[in-house]
Amino acid sequence: MRILLARHGETPWNAEGRYQGQIDIPLSPIGESQAAALGVRLADVNLTRAVASPLSRARRTAELALGEARLPMLTLDPDLQEIAHGEWEGLLASEIDDKDPARLRAWREEPETVLMPGGESLRQVLDRSWQGLARAAEGLGDGDTLLVVAHDAVNRVILCRILGLPLSKLWSFRQAPTTLNLLEGPDVDHLEIVRLNDCAHHTPFFGEAVHRAL
């Protein structure tokens, strides 16, 4: 089976560098354009199933990626929601640095050690998102293709597990808006990463796609 693991398009808070977590922030006009470009790229891909986080930025990205004719295949799974940033949600990194500098430094340098204040740890996100991925892929065969539209932290922890990387390496690769990661294997426990952070549908080869809230 093949899994196309995508991230949602840009939101206004992404552009500002705000931590959004599970606050339901919609796509920006740029994010809508990125998702539409993803739809063009996937137009000729034979998709078997599509699952997205219920947060509107991921759901809308999935809708535009699928196009009207394929919308009925879309289902939503709350286990694919972004990490809960708790008290950090809605804040700029500079504002967090003023009130919680030690934890922000740990988040950047030792992310696996951080329990978000009033939120989640990366291990908790991995446990629930992996369950969501496994449910989405259940019953798929060799010729089937699944589209999953989720979030930055969700994608990163899933990719770390597939790569055999500790969660301490979370920041060692990027996940651009509406990026595609192509995973292939007989089941979710035996996946290989074929493409990583492929955003050629909207970003030049040497284009920057930096997550300003890190």
ABEGO torsion letter per residue (X at the ends): XBBBBBBBBBBAAAAAGBBAEABBBBBBAAAAAAAAAAAAAAAABBBABBBBBABAAAAAAAAAAAEAAAAAABBBBAAABBBBAEAABGBBAAAAAAABAAAAAAAAABAAABBBBGBBBAAAAAAAAAAAAAAAABGBBAABBBBBBBBAAAAAAAAAAAAGBBAAAAAABBBBBGBBBBBBEABAABBBBABBGBAAAABBAABBBBBAAX
